[in-house]
Amino acid sequence: MTRESFDRHLQQLQDEVLVLGSMVDKAIDRSMRALKGRDMEMARQVVAGDRKINQKRLDIEERCVELIISQQPVASDLRIIVAVLNIIIDLERIGDHAEGTAKIALMIGDEPPLKPLIDLPRMAEKAGDMLRRSLVAFINRDVASAREISAEDDEIDNLYDQVYRELLVFMMEDPRTITRATRLIWVAHNLERSADRVTNICERVVFTVTGKMEEIGASKY
Amino acid sequence: MNPKIQTKELDFHYGKVQALKKVTLDIKEHQVTALIGPSGCGKSTFLRTLNRMNDVIPNARLEGAVFLDGLNIYAPEVDVVEVRKRVGMVFQQPNPFPKSIYENVIFGPRMLGLNHRTNLNDVVEKSLRASGLWDEVKDNLGKSGMALSGGQQQRLCIARALAIEPEIILMDEPCSSLDPISTLRIEELMQELKGKYTIVIVTHNMQQAARASDWTGFFLLGEMVEYGPTSEIFSRPKDKRTEDYITGRFG
């Protein structure tokens, strides 16, 4: 018995997850550049691009269903497909958070800046980095690395605290900044949630390898 | 969960060929246990040791023990007829006798000395109801068992096995000659019957093992490689050989 064709399909499925991951990674990066650089065109592109991300997720889901029907996978094959089905949901949601950031960039438009953006781009960079590495860990079935990445969620939580406190001070000092500051808190929240979703992906890496679901990145939020 | 059957270090030889190697296994009461593995792995041989069906094979030799409720069924004082009364069997090909449905079902009880008509009628109805065939044949019990469809014949054979009120039913690939709907009926039946009986099934169909059994044992080259709850064997097997076999990457 050989299952070359099934193996090929499983490989392609995981390649597609990487493609989706890279679309989402780009969305995080571009939404932050749009916000920081007041680039409305780029923000609109991120919003439009989210539909492609959603479609890609549905396509991958359909492939998973086809493989389940045609191959009736068990054991590690089944775990890979179950992991993919879950990971693509997290990726799509991270895409939604990036879209949310892009929409805030559009809302802010050319209002005068509240403050130079430093910690938010750092959060975006860190979230993107964690995302990329989590997918590499999935492909390599690297449990140790998945656990490490998950632990790094604390850095994002700390940055979120910092941004939140800083913006609170702005609002207390001058209530006229409340609207602008609240929008930036939403952005920080989007990024914080994105990193949490990355820890879900890391949990699926552990599940794929061991067959056991365990919570490895209990976020502060 | 109590073990209904326990095998201890069971070795079986066909002449010089060793078919089973030190198989130690607890089969749980009121559960469906599936035995899977490639052809020639020993699973059918193992099944047949559980009611001494291998006794008649020339040059066959068995070492170790099979305990049924703690009684070694290979002990010299044990009556093989008594063992087979407690451990019924259903085979791969439905094999009804060329007799009426009624006569097929009462064959066992009659051999064991039951002759009273009313009692026999009761046995027929009870057994055919239990095997899910009653409603289809109740108005035609005089019809030949051979005239039934394959799926019905197999359920007739199950009714025939149930008629002697066994405690355990062994099934050797009972669905391999049946269509998918008849197969599903037999699988559902196994789930119904396990409340009263203990069922051991040999199957080549891994999806069947996954669907119909509570426990699964994987055999390879006469060894029992892995045994555990079916959901665990099919989601996270511990042994690489089990993984390779059930995912179809064996060899």
Interface residues (C-beta under 8 A of the other chain):
Chain A: M1 T2 R3 F6 Q72 P73 V74 A75 S76 D77 L78 R79 T210 G211 K212
Chain B: M206 Q207 A210 F234 S235 R236 P237 T242 E243 I246 T247 G248 R249 F250 G251
